[in-house]
Amino acid sequence: MNTHPELAALVEMATYRRGVEYTRSGMARVLEESEGTVAGQVRGSGGRIYRTSVEYSVTGNGSYNDFYGRCSCPMGLDCKHAVALLLTAANPVPTGAFGLPEVRRTPEWERRMQGLVPALISVEHKPLAIGFELVGAQQGRFSGYRVPPHVEVRPLRPGKRGWVQLGSRWGSLRTSSAAADYLPDHLDVVGDLALVCGLGAQSYGSTDTVDLRHVDSPALWDVLERAQQVGVALIGARKPNLPVTVAPDRPVAQVELRGAGKDVELVAVLPTADGVLENDLVPIGAPAQGAVTHGPDGGLVLVRLAERADRTWTRLVEDGLLRIPAGDHEMFVERYLPGLAGAGVRTTGRARELATVTPPDLVLVVRTSGPHRVHTEWHWAYRKGSGVQRVPLHEQNRAVLRDPVTEAEVLAAVRPVLAAAGWSENDAEGNGLATVRLVSEVLPALAAIEHVRVEVTGDLADYREVVDGPDIEIGLAPAGDATDWFDLAVTVTLDGTAVPFDQLFRALAAGEEVLILPDGSWTTLDRPELQRLRSLIEEARGLQERGTTGVRVSRFQVSWFAELEELGVVDAQSREWSARMREITDADLDPAEVPTGLAATLRPYQLDGFRWLDLLRRHRLGGILADDMGLGKTVQTLAMILAARTDPDRDATTADGPWLVVAPTSVVGNWQSEAKKFAPELRTLVVTETSARRGYDLAGAAAGADIVITSYTLFRLEYEQYAEIGVAGLVLDEAQAIKNHQSKAFGCCKRLPAPIKLAITGTPVENNLMELWSLFSVVAPGLLGNPTRFTEGYRTPIERGGDNDALARLRRRIEPLMLRRTKDLVAKDLPPKQEQVLELELEPAHRRLYQKHLNRERQKVLRLIEDVDTNRFEILRSLTVLRQLAIDPFLVDPEADVPSTKLNELMDLLGEIAQEGHRVLVFSQFTRFLGRIRERLEAAGIEYSYLDGATRDRVGVVQGFKTGEQPVFLISLKAGGVGLNLAEADYCILTDPWWNPATEAQAVDRAHRIGQTRPVMVYRLVSKDTIEEKVMQLKAAKASLVESVMSGEGTASAALTAEDLRALLD
């Protein structure tokens, strides 16, 4: 046997070895074979047979150099079964020698002919029958237990002298070797009968017959109907000429109590179209679902009941009628008749006199259980001699003889009264408006209905409605122990009576419909203004710290104040503050003059942005300038700072000290050049080194500056020195850098003392809403509460529940303190940007390698995603492996001699772009892939610039590309995706998609921004049928989250869930 050891290099060694073992054991069978492909079946270790196929190629000496196996086993690809099949094809074994039976290979012409013309040779199949036998009562030989009359059933087959028994293993006939002898339809009927009778292919017991008393499945009747349709004979098991039929009608089993002379008797009856049967009955099932009786011709008739009979009927059928002597009637009525009446026993003749009962009363018991709270209970009261028997309303009490007619009539009269007031006849608790309606509407109406009584325990109030609602007035007072917070004082009166505000708020918060005072006066709370007030107060309480008494709001909650004033409940002393809040929310901004020292002409939208920033500064309110990348956020901010330094009311609106600008390291140089260009009057201090290297005191140097510019890293490392400066304001550029509220950079920005803090970013939300909370927590403390309250009130409902109400509320709160304009709306003079997704078909070798790893990583991730948070690192590692494989196999396995489809396509594209005189930015998440591109560019003689996180002279590299002639700039997405102005390029290529749409948009906007004069072409390279296509879909979902928060469009749910991860691997 040639084991072809070269296969071990194409699959894993353990897979190859197991495949060789399977081959030697004869576990594989070749069904079809042609040049380069083989298909067949392989028996697995558990006996299961798998469908397997292999595509292969061979060298000139007969060795395999390519192998692609597919299989129906759980492994799916390149498994041991595929190896075994290929080796079996290469080493034919004697047919039938090993694990699989001999199989004749069908010639190609015959295989195709079978699909065109059915075979002319047919096999004669035998019929089957079902035999029934009525067995009389028997006495157990050892136990003495009486076996009642019953019917037994067994299948029959044709014999030499008529029908004979099929055998004791007929339950597994369908899977036996004898199955081919019988008509398929008949075989199915017998198999289904076996299943209904509790037998089957997996039944290892043996039985000739089945007692129908033990067959409870209603599917029995479907089997019998099917038997008649396909011609399976129903006959007597020992008397084949005895007819057996199924009755067409479905009667209802009944038990009758009737007079028999002076005695009474209890008997089971079955009314049918041909009369009432009562003696000649044998039950099927226990309790009975049918019965067997004799027909006029003496044959057996199977009768299916309309509904399953109770055990009383079944026992009476088995044991016969029951006679009660006249002397025992009193005991019978006392002990047994109530139970029989409750079971639906019909009384006829003299027996009706025994069932006479006095009509009952329906009693409602009302118990007070607290202020305006009641508990109701219902029962029937039956008179019995001088006493009363109580029967809970919905209890099926068979110990009391009942009057169902009177009970039904009383309930029919009571239910409409209860329903009209929102009550029912069930025992219940009621409070608030429910209690009011019970006392005011229900009880008087019930008193007028015959056979209804009301019993009250406790004192019920005398309720009266106050039509005019409560009067409310709210005042604002600065909180003495907390800067930037206000305490709310709320006064409530109802009909001249003071009402504690907490009582009103609790009623509103609990969704109560009315406010009820102790004296019984009440008013409805179903008023829009009250519900809006409840929502506002609830929101304010939800945002303040736990343990805080009263109601407290932050001064940054500008829109909250505006909505409160719209309700008309703010007192005169608080209206001055409200007027200041309205100034922030008005659409028409204060027409502040552009400072004369600004060396730039602001576009109209930039002028609006400057005025908005200056308005926030003058009111000492923080905010977020969230314009699209490339719209000039820096010049708008510089104009505001310049206005602040030249403001004649500076002492009242701005603190002394310089403005501190914190930006990513790669952007610090840009701030320096922009400040010099647009605001040359401002004295600028740029900090690019730690104190140990720069050699001067930071506070002393900053005292003579208008702007101090530094990086997030230096700010974090030397926070104490920056805190000593005494800044006039803090500007956080590319503020998404502090999106993690657990990072040290976030903590430093939040702690820094500053009268005003501003965030500048085109992407305030990249992945989830917690990032938005982080920014507002710094620039507007208290606006969105603490992380827990924000998660409960906004993040979870919006991201996971798609709660549009919570989304609308969030947008209302942040809208006054966040300004966002998109390029489409304000920069219409920008040249067009055309985006195109280039879908790349992986080359065969690349595809096989990807699929192999996909199956392995998929199984791993599907085990881990049950606990995403705990296993996040391992999950992302697996996803990263697949992303890298979709880009370039070298990134995962440097030894793999598999070309990268994407790298080849990219080089062709870069060659065309460079030849046409364009300049292009190439972005990738992976610096190793950038290194691969760099090697190919050098080999092709194409000049380039390169920037990643390890680049030391970032400013020099950027300036080198801006002033040089290199056609290509290779940039790490993380290191160069923000803060750079590279309008010299007019092409952008994103080599690998990322599920954060903001990151990609930032990268593209390095070229498509103010200053660009040529159309910008954006290419996204996506490998087809890989995780990259799934990433594109997930990116769209995240873009929808950002859009929904920023503009109110799109859906609001984009959290990365276990379902998202499964979708990435489908």
KOLBAPA-793404 format. One record per residue (C-alpha): residue in three letters; x, y, z. Coordinates in steps of 0.001 Angstrom, whole numbers, plus 500000, padded with zeros to 6 digits. Layout:
BEGIN
ALAXYZ
...
//
This chain:
BEGIN
MET500000500000500000
ASN501346503376498964
THR500620505740501905
HIS501808508837500003
PRO503751510457502886
GLU503806513767500973
LEU500155514212502074
ALA501409514879505617
ALA502729518232504423
LEU499310519231503060
VAL497294518387506221
GLU498140518114509896
MET500276515063510823
ALA497647513622513207
THR495020513895510466
TYR497269512111507975
ARG498028509245510384
ARG494350508658511193
GLY493530508717507477
VAL496105505974506837
GLU494531503862509615
TYR491065504309508108
THR492396503267504695
ARG493987500088506045
SER490716499240507851
GLY488719499574504627
MET486521502354506013
ALA486359504323502751
ARG484366503588499603
VAL484912505363496261
LEU481653506149494431
GLU482787508494491663
GLU486208509324490316
SER487509511562487556
GLU490741513370486846
GLY491606515545489854
THR488508514646491919
VAL487191511682493881
ALA483903511344495804
GLY482617508647498110
GLN481630507617501617
VAL483686506985504759
ARG482499505202507865
GLY483398507153511010
SER484582505723514325
GLY481016505839515689
GLY479576503953512739
ARG478157507028511026
ILE478772507304507270
TYR480003510662505967
ARG479825512118502433
THR483353513041501368
SER485035514540498288
VAL488614515508497438
GLU490094517786494795
TYR493799517102494157
SER496657517488491742
VAL499768515355491193
THR503291515959489978
GLY504971514138487145
ASN506258511407489477
GLY502799510727490900
SER503144512666494178
TYR500337514843495472
ASN501132518587495562
ASP497648520015496210
PHE494832518701498384
TYR491371520153499204
GLY488993517851501049
ARG485376518489502002
CYS483327516255504312
SER479941516167506100
CYS481711515419509397
PRO482013518153512080
MET485568518991510942
GLY484307519902507486
LEU487601520464505648
ASP490855518528505146
CYS489851515817507644
LYS491014512223508167
HIS488028510960506131
ALA489203512947503091
VAL492724511504503447
ALA491299507976503714
LEU489153508439500608
LEU492062509696498488
LEU494373506890499657
THR491631504312498968
ALA491307505648495420
ALA495074505353495030
ASN495154501846496571
PRO492030499894495492
VAL491244497120498008
PRO489329493876497325
THR485636494693497404
GLY483950493783500668
ALA487264492979502341
PHE487106495575505111
GLY484660497897506861
LEU482191498585504037
PRO480136496127501997
GLU480827495433498367
VAL479578498191496105
ARG479280497982492352
ARG480493501125490653
THR477743502281488330
PRO479058503174484840
GLU478560506809483848
TRP476103505958481059
GLU473950503841483386
ARG473933506477486122
ARG472644509083483659
MET470159506635482130
GLN468607505921485537
GLY467740509572485795
LEU465952509470482422
VAL464166506082482343
PRO462945504099485389
ALA464196500527485713
LEU462018497922483976
ILE462668495231486558
SER460404495509489622
VAL460134493488492832
GLU456789492037493967
HIS456045493265497516
LYS453771491549500041
PRO450863493255501865
LEU450413493529505620
ALA447323493522507843
ILE446422494587511398
GLY444665492017513519
PHE442403492755516526
GLU441265490285519202
LEU438675490866521957
VAL439928489119525083
GLY437444488393527874
ALA437955489049531579
GLN440694486930533137
GLN441903486174536631
GLY445615486569537293
ARG447218483174537872
PHE449459484297540733
SER448320487774541874
GLY444610487070541776
TYR444165490469540068
ARG441214490566537685
VAL442158491560534155
PRO439076493221532598
PRO437978492584529028
HIS440336494239526569
VAL441377494341522928
GLU444795493235521697
VAL446337494242518387
ARG449078492637516301
PRO450320492992512693
LEU449891490057510303
ARG451654488893507151
PRO450582486498504397
GLY451386482834505068
LYS450904479649503097
ARG447409479142504569
GLY446308482759505213
TRP447384485495507570
VAL449972484659510234
GLN451669486614513030
LEU454539488871511991
GLY456740487966514960
SER457800489354518315
ARG460150492022516884
TRP457650493740514581
GLY458376497068516224
SER461691497212514360
LEU460418495819511044
ARG461145499053509108
THR464849498810509890
SER465209495044509484
SER466517493168506468
ALA463006491807505815
ALA461644495297505150
ALA462278494976501416
ASP459712492162501198
TYR456655494298501971
LEU454716497128500383
PRO456364500408501464
ASP453054502062502445
HIS452050499024504487
LEU455473498971506095
ASP455063502623507110
VAL451655501952508694
VAL452990499047510762
GLY456026501114511768
ASP453815504015512855
LEU451576501621514777
ALA454651500345516600
LEU455604503885517594
VAL452068504653518800
CYS452120501443520856
GLY455442502344522434
LEU457580500062520271
GLY460094501082517615
ALA463444500580515996
GLN465282501118519294
SER463012498756521281
TYR464935495666522380
GLY462036493866524072
SER459808491388522259
THR456020491207522096
ASP453513489539519853
THR450565491745520791
VAL449784495101522389
ASP446916495689524846
LEU444995498765523604
ARG444150499701527177
HIS447738500953527430
VAL447760502998524206
ASP447168506637525176
SER448408508442522055
PRO445595509953519930
ALA447861509316516915
LEU446433505759516952
TRP443425506993514995
ASP445598508681512375
VAL447431505382511865
LEU444147503490511446
GLU442863506075508960
ARG446120505830506997
ALA445846502022507039
GLN442434502170505404
GLN443686504634502789
VAL446617502463501644
GLY444786499139501816
VAL446100497628505045
ALA443361495170506071
LEU441774495529509538
ILE440672492010510505
GLY440237489630513399
ALA443589488355514590
ARG442366484734514967
LYS439324485056512717
PRO440494486743509506
ASN436918486822508191
LEU435770488899511188
PRO435364492510509920
VAL436907495389511875
THR435768498951511136
VAL436289502456512503
ALA433086504351513347
PRO432743507660511454
ASP431216509694514315
ARG432916510747517568
PRO430494510558520527
VAL430969511982524032
ALA431291509499526898
GLN428740510097529687
VAL427955508790533170
GLU424279508585534138
LEU422638508376537581
ARG419149506950537101
GLY416397505355539051
ALA416054501580539166
GLY412931500872541175
LYS413563502159544691
ASP417296502002544081
VAL419491504188541865
GLU422283503016539605
LEU425396504591538102
VAL426207503504534548
ALA428632504433531751
VAL426919505172528439
LEU428030506127524952
PRO425381507885522801
THR425951507131519095
ALA424016507718515886
ASP422708504136516133
GLY421614504398519746
VAL423005504492523280
LEU425635501891524127
GLU426151500934527741
ASN427027497263528133
ASP428981496102525102
LEU432013498426525543
VAL435745497850525978
PRO437925500953526584
ILE440954502001524537
GLY443474503922526639
ALA443341504826530325
PRO441497507116530798
ALA439701506052527665
GLN440204507862524355
GLY438000505353522537
ALA436110502121522868
VAL435492498845521053
THR432010497424520582
HIS430282494939518299
GLY428586495920515066
PRO425317494491513724
ASP427268491922511711
GLY429141490712514779
GLY432359492411513753
LEU434381494771515919
VAL433777498543515718
LEU436438500985516943
VAL434884504224518243
ARG436956507355518833
LEU435659509658521592
ALA435197513379520955
GLU437187514029524109
ARG439019511779526534
ALA436677510197529099
ASP437326510576532817
ARG438400507676535002
THR434881507246536421
TRP433532506331532980
THR436485504066532241
ARG436158502151535509
LEU432403501739535067
VAL432980500359531552
GLU435481497843532903
ASP433580496844536078
GLY429953497318534981
LEU427147499497536430
LEU427007500367540167
ARG423729500003542106
ILE423056501996545336
PRO420314500483547540
ALA417494502783548745
GLY418613502425552360
ASP422005503982551576
HIS420751507020549621
GLU421322509515552469
MET424951508450552875
PHE425399508461549054
VAL424040512010548757
GLU426218513240551658
ARG429517511623550644
TYR429520510931546929
LEU426832512770544994
PRO428601516224545141
GLY431690514732543574
LEU429703513011540844
ALA427739516182540096
GLY431004518146539803
ALA432252515548537327
GLY429297516198535027
VAL427184513130535837
ARG423690513429534338
THR420725512645536594
THR417506511259535174
GLY414175510142536537
ARG413969509552540301
ALA417653510363540736
ARG416984514053540112
GLU415186514313543470
LEU418434513428545223
ALA420315516368543567
THR418006519224544652
VAL419958522251546089
THR419062525751547427
PRO420360528646545206
PRO423574530164546670
ASP424636533785547337
LEU427772535289545806
VAL429651537084548592
LEU432272539834548055
VAL434484540410551111
VAL436309543771551094
ARG439132544262553604
THR441072547510553990
SER444837546876554051
GLY446249550425554164
PRO445474553994553083
HIS443254553717550002
ARG444212550065549626
VAL441784547128549711
HIS441835543359549307
THR438880541532547762
GLU437834537899548096
TRP434887536092546519
HIS433002532947547560
TRP429699531157547179
ALA427575530683550290
TYR425400527513550241
ARG422837527015552978
LYS422946523599554575
GLY420346523215557310
SER420980526000559807
GLY424572526501558632
VAL426405527816555567
GLN429012526130553389
ARG431589528519551833
VAL432979527619548417
PRO435728529848546935
LEU434438531277543673
HIS436766529502541238
GLU437352526314543225
GLN436001523046541831
ASN434840521816545240
ARG433294518375544847
ALA432409518095548537
VAL429444520467548096
LEU426421519863545897
ARG426415522917543581
ASP423792524842541577
PRO425628525609538309
VAL422616527346536693
THR422228529961539451
GLU425993530447539666
ALA426200531185535935
GLU423251533643536057
VAL424711535588539002
LEU428172535819537429
ALA426637537004534155
ALA425030539909536036
VAL428131540769538114
ARG430870540687535505
PRO429775543760533448
VAL429627545870536617
LEU433149544818537591
ALA434599545199534091
ALA433255548741533720
ALA435280549773536774
GLY438412547793535903
TRP437783544951538368
SER437050541242537962
GLU435654538389540035
ASN439172537195540937
ASP440593537787544407
ALA442744540898544072
GLU444528543851545662
GLY443499547378544728
ASN444836550798545583
GLY444503554384544451
LEU442021554886541648
ALA441043551200541730
THR439893551622545342
VAL438057554829544483
ARG436122553141541677
LEU435376550037543749
VAL433860552064546565
SER432148554704544417
GLU430870552565541506
VAL431052548823542139
LEU429684548398545653
PRO426465550407545072
ALA425781548479541835
LEU426353545059543453
ALA423869545851546210
ALA421087545920543587
ILE421786542403542189
GLU419873539414543582
HIS421919536702545300
VAL424900539060545807
ARG426119540257549226
VAL429000542580550222
GLU430882542284553522
VAL433297545094554514
THR436056544800557116
GLY437674548112558084
ASP436790551736557284
LEU436366552938553695
ALA436880556642552910
ASP434145558873551498
TYR435755559660548150
ARG435095562882546200
GLU436818564189543066
VAL438515567610542853
VAL438173568652539213
ASP440843571384539326
GLY444290569778539444
PRO447074570519541947
ASP448852573888541911
ILE452647573527541589
GLU455452576091541905
ILE459190575412541600
GLY462056577573542827
LEU465823577281542154
ALA468517577990544746
PRO472311577496544451
ALA473437574427546379
GLY475668575643549156
ASP477856572539549265
ALA478350571926545544
THR479624574272542849
ASP477628574343539593
TRP474562572676541191
PHE471081573962542103
ASP468548572672544650
LEU464886572612543609
ALA462152573678546038
VAL458696572399544999
THR455379573549546511
VAL452139571598545858
THR448555572394546981
LEU445267570596546192
ASP441944572338546875
GLY443704574577549371
THR445413571694551170
ALA449231571458551160
VAL450536568220549678
PRO454080566982550401
PHE455967566998547112
ASP457373563523547761
GLN453826562169547899
LEU453013563708544512
PHE456301562572542984
ARG455940559021544287
ALA452457558868542808
LEU453734560149539461
ALA456803557908539483
ALA454691554833540294
GLY452440555613537351
GLU449430556137539593
GLU446445557673537890
VAL445222559766540830
LEU446467561680543853
ILE444350560905546931
LEU444440562851550198
PRO443690561237553581
ASP440224562827553704
GLY439200561063550464
SER439454564028548099
TRP441258563062544903
THR442262564370541490
THR443510562749538306
LEU447207562805537471
ASP446571562002533833
ARG447650565478532715
PRO450449565977530145
GLU452131568718532150
LEU452314566548535266
GLN453715563595533353
ARG456355565846531777
LEU457233567245535230
ARG457525563692536554
SER459879562791533723
LEU462056565842534355
ILE462231565348538125
GLU462883561626537681
GLU465686562379535229
ALA467248564911537592
ARG467112562472540506
GLY468539559733538340
LEU471593561840537470
GLN472511563040540959
GLU474718561006543260
ARG473071558332545387
GLY472345559452548949
THR471718563078547922
THR468537564394549520
GLY465950566464547666
VAL466242567244543964
ARG469486568712542608
VAL470455569605539027
SER473668570673537324
ARG473884574120535719
PHE475089572371532557
GLN471630570835532092
VAL470625573715529840
SER467820571994527931
TRP466396570608531188
PHE465916574138532514
ALA464290575216529245
GLU461767572351529365
LEU460968573122533016
GLU460145576733532200
GLU457888575656529318
LEU455638573950531887
GLY454957577318533525
VAL455854576161537041
VAL459057578170537615
ASP458642580960540192
ALA459554584588539509
GLN462843584508541408
SER464188581712539209
ARG463224583180535855
GLU466387585249535532
TRP468484582074535473
SER466044580500533038
ALA466421583489530719
ARG470191582939530656
MET469613579289529771
ARG467335580301526900
GLU470157582351525432
ILE472190579163525070
THR469355577238523406
ASP468240580002520992
ALA468993579206517362
ASP470134582798516665
LEU473507583278518317
ASP474755586526519752
PRO476498588235516782
ALA479903588489518476
GLU482520590268516406
VAL485491588331515052
PRO488613589535516886
THR490728591834514776
GLY493863589821515461
LEU492562586774513567
ALA494531586393510343
ALA491867584378508563
THR488531584889506891
LEU486036582601508529
ARG483497580806506388
PRO479874581337507479
TYR479650578059509386
GLN483036578750511008
LEU481762582144512125
ASP478760580416513730
GLY481102577946515415
PHE483269580733516808
ARG480218582580518171
TRP478886579401519762
LEU482218578705521459
ASP482448582305522635
LEU478890582140524031
LEU479813579078526068
ARG482950580843527292
ARG481055583918528440
HIS478578581748530373
ARG481376579510531664
LEU479807576415530160
GLY481791573604528595
GLY480879571870525372
ILE481937569739522402
LEU482718571136518947
ALA482054568010516873
ASP482339569246513277
ASP483378566770510614
MET487103566293510169
GLY488660568908507925
LEU486160571742508541
GLY488542573977510465
LYS487783573289514118
THR491252574550515026
VAL490786578036513517
GLN487341578375515166
THR488871577544518538
LEU491791579926518009
ALA489326582713517186
MET487484582060520490
ILE490748582082522476
LEU491812585309520743
ALA488435586855521627
ALA488863585754525234
ARG492307587367525499
THR490986590677524077
ASP487551590656525813
PRO486981593995527645
ASP484875592076530204
ARG487591589484530593
ASP487688589676534384
ALA483996588761534534
THR483980586038531879
THR487456584501531774
ALA490016583670534426
ASP493618584805534209
GLY496208582449532925
PRO496855580876529529
TRP494568578478527663
LEU495844574914527773
VAL495526572896524562
VAL496069569138524913
ALA496358567163521659
PRO497804563903520313
THR501568564009519839
SER501220563971516055
VAL498980567063516144
VAL500967569293518539
GLY503084570628515672
ASN499967571382513637
TRP498528573473516512
GLN501779575382516721
SER501819576205513008
GLU498073577030512901
ALA498377579379515901
LYS501323581117514292
LYS499459581381510989
PHE495965582444512158
ALA496601584126515536
PRO500132585566515429
GLU499321587938518306
LEU498902585044520721
ARG501982584089522674
THR502357580338522274
LEU504313577915524448
VAL504734574439522944
VAL505760571687525383
THR507231568624523648
GLU509522567254526376
THR509372566341530042
SER510787568738532614
ALA513950566648532914
ARG514797567324529260
ARG513385570791528621
GLY515237572405531565
TYR512724575130532592
ASP509896575587535081
LEU506534575028533345
ALA504444577381535509
GLY506961580176535130
ALA507178579796531357
ALA503399579570531013
ALA502859582832532900
GLY503994584767529843
ALA501924582764527334
ASP498404583007525961
ILE498320579359524831
VAL500186576357526171
ILE500179573407523754
THR501151569914524908
SER500429566234524264
TYR498158563896526224
THR501196561848527213
LEU503130564777528712
PHE499979566156530344
ARG499387562815532036
LEU502995562332533119
GLU503374565846534590
TYR499804566587535605
GLU500784568307538868
GLN502886570860537008
TYR500060571684534594
ALA497587571976537477
GLU499790574723539000
ILE499505576931535898
GLY496004578235536729
VAL494593577977533212
ALA491846580179531771
GLY490391577211529933
LEU491155573692528730
VAL490887572616525082
LEU491044568880524336
ASP491789568336520650
GLU490984564937519153
ALA489163564433522443
GLN488336560814521634
ALA491742560233523242
ILE489967560352526643
LYS487014558170525628
ASN488038555555528225
HIS486812556954531527
GLN489081554553533422
SER492253555882531779
LYS494747558159533522
ALA494423560769530755
PHE490679561040531418
GLY491279561357535152
CYS493789564169534655
CYS491490566112532314
LYS488572565781534732
ARG490603566857537783
LEU492324569860536207
PRO490921573118537675
ALA489581575213534771
PRO486609577620534464
ILE485704576138531080
LYS486620572916529311
LEU486043572288525611
ALA486360569079523623
ILE487273569253519922
THR486613566066517965
GLY484945564918514780
THR484115561572516408
PRO482633561987519911
VAL481262558453519562
GLU483367555721517967
ASN482274552426519510
ASN479719552986522279
LEU477861555698524164
MET480139555443527194
GLU482695557367525138
LEU480223560257524825
TRP479664560158528580
SER483436560414529136
LEU483677563621527098
PHE480676565291528740
SER481822564182532175
VAL484883566388531624
VAL483349569402529842
ALA479904569438531577
PRO480087567587534915
GLY476727566248536070
LEU474973566614532730
LEU474717562861532186
GLY475126561619535774
ASN477621559000536910
PRO478615555981534782
THR476146553620536468
ARG473177555976536109
PHE474122556779532510
THR474388553080531635
GLU471016552317533221
GLY469207555348531801
TYR470766555726528361
ARG473432553290527196
THR471731549934527803
PRO468259551028526592
ILE469709552631523432
GLU472467550209522435
ARG470790546939523376
GLY467107547796523389
GLY466903550323520556
ASP464941552651522882
ASN464082555666520719
ASP462587557585523673
ALA465851557328525608
LEU467737558320522454
ALA465552561403521969
ARG466015562385525619
LEU469791562023525333
ARG469878564178522212
ARG467806566880523946
ARG470236566980526866
ILE473451567190524840
GLU472177569361521967
PRO472768572783523626
LEU476340571840524540
MET477415570069521339
LEU477745571656517910
ARG478197569439514859
ARG478213570346511160
THR478942567905508346
LYS480780568573505115
ASP477674567856503108
LEU475848570709504826
VAL478439573459505211
ALA481433572798502940
LYS479699572543499606
ASP482734574057497901
LEU484899571081498818
PRO485787568981495779
PRO483807565742495463
LYS484858562568497256
GLN484233559291495468
GLU484396556047497444
GLN484670552572495955
VAL484892549131497512
LEU487178546817495542
GLU486110543232496234
LEU489025540861495763
GLU488624537141495017
LEU491295535220496935
GLU493574533032494865
PRO492934529252495372
ALA495928528644497633
HIS495147531752499647
ARG491479530668499914
ARG492314527167501141
LEU494624528475503831
TYR491986530973504971
GLN489209528340505112
LYS491415525993507096
HIS492047528603509781
LEU488457529861509654
ASN487055526501510781
ARG489551526267513620
GLU489060529815514897
ARG485274529617514470
GLN485025526613516794
LYS487217528370519350
VAL485264531645519299
LEU481843529945519439
ARG482957528331522699
LEU484181531632524121
ILE481329533996523245
GLU479059532636525961
ASP481032535008528212
VAL482212537794525915
ASP483563540078528651
THR485743537408530291
ASN487073536012527008
ARG487306539280525065
PHE491085539117524625
GLU491051535564523227
ILE488092536369520968
LEU489783539442519505
ARG492988537463519029
SER491131534900516916
LEU489378537612514924
THR492725539329514346
VAL494204536083512985
LEU491372535848510453
ARG491685539526509493
GLN495406539134508896
LEU494857535973506842
ALA492371537829504648
ILE495097540433504002
ASP498305538438503673
PRO499046534846504833
PHE502596535989505670
LEU501229537973508648
VAL500120534711510319
ASP502578532186508937
PRO505790533709507566
GLU506861530251506370
ALA503767529789504185
ASP504665530110500524
VAL501246531545499638
PRO501020534836497703
SER498836537653499045
THR495971538449496672
LYS495520541855498254
LEU499195542841498098
ASN499369541959494411
GLU496240543974493601
LEU497462546899495714
MET500781547084493881
ASP499016547135490518
LEU496804549956491779
LEU499708551980493217
GLY501642551621489970
GLU498746553066487966
ILE498218555949490435
ALA501904556885490449
GLN502184556734486657
GLU499236559129486305
GLY500920561701488576
HIS498611561356491570
ARG499648561115495216
VAL498132558526497520
LEU497783557830501259
VAL497858554113502091
PHE496450553171505529
SER496629549851507351
GLN495964548636510894
PHE498994546373510706
THR502506547832510517
ARG503853544444509359
PHE501668544716506276
LEU502953548268505710
GLY506423546763505881
ARG505475544259503171
ILE504178547098500998
ARG507395549049501624
GLU509494546096500390
ARG507444545819497199
LEU507629549588496572
GLU511412549522496922
ALA511611546582494545
ALA509448548455492056
GLY511477551665492420
ILE508512553748493670
GLU509401556443496211
TYR507382556681499414
SER507104558239502873
TYR506409556132505975
LEU504732556935509331
ASP503833554617512199
GLY503885554689515993
ALA507638554157516119
THR508470557136513861
ARG510539559655515837
ASP510445562776513652
ARG506722562849512828
VAL506686566519511862
GLY509663566048509588
VAL508121563029507852
VAL504824564829507280
GLN506518567970506018
GLY508731565848503801
PHE505677564400502059
LYS503874567772501870
THR506837569479500221
GLY508337566482498388
GLU507451564477495320
GLN506928560979496767
PRO503751559552495224
VAL502984557191498145
PHE502632557810501906
LEU502347554625503984
ILE500572555427507263
SER499625553363510302
LEU495918553983510933
LYS496477554468514651
ALA499527556704514372
GLY498460558906511465
GLY494692558694511292
VAL494054561953513169
GLY495279565528513203
LEU497255565526509960
ASN496595567885507046
LEU497620566024503899
ALA495576567775501252
GLU498506567257498842
ALA497200563708498277
ASP494102563061496199
TYR493886559262496590
CYS493295557250499789
ILE493518553467500044
LEU492290551600503114
THR493917548200502770
ASP491973546490505574
PRO488491547418506821
TRP487982548202510495
TRP484672547991512381
ASN485083551515513746
PRO483693553794511003
ALA484994556914512723
THR488587555696512503
GLU488297555171508749
ALA486548558514508257
GLN489339560292510131
ALA491913558668507904
VAL490128559673504689
ASP489737563230505949
ARG493498563680506085
ALA493121564400502349
HIS489470565446501962
ARG489463568690503969
ILE489536572447503653
GLY492445573279501313
GLN491883570340498973
THR491370571471495376
ARG491127568154493536
PRO488537565373493694
VAL489485562721496209
MET489249559027495309
VAL488913556519498177
TYR489459552790497660
ARG488591550147500271
LEU490166546758499566
VAL487911543935500831
SER488611540221500401
LYS485410538473499294
ASP483810535743501422
THR486031536507504394
ILE485659538181507764
GLU486345541491506017
GLU482881541443504411
LYS481358540881507880
VAL483439543741509274
MET481958546046506620
GLN478448545091507801
LEU479332545628511461
LYS480902548974510575
ALA477580550054509040
ALA475796549209512294
LYS478256551286514318
ALA477890554170511877
SER474151553976512496
LEU474716554357516256
VAL476862557457515741
GLU474346558931513279
SER471413558293515602
VAL473039560177518480
MET474490563022516434
SER471589563684514056
GLY468646561595515199
GLU468696559413512088
GLY469276555688511879
THR468778552984514453
ALA470169553195517945
SER471559549750518674
ALA475130548861517780
ALA476742547238520782
LEU479151544409519892
THR477205541392521139
ALA477629537621520990
GLU475291537651517975
ASP477591540161516218
LEU480547537848516841
ARG478643534845515482
ALA477755536859512389
LEU481431537699511821
LEU482175533970511611
ASP479194532809509521
//
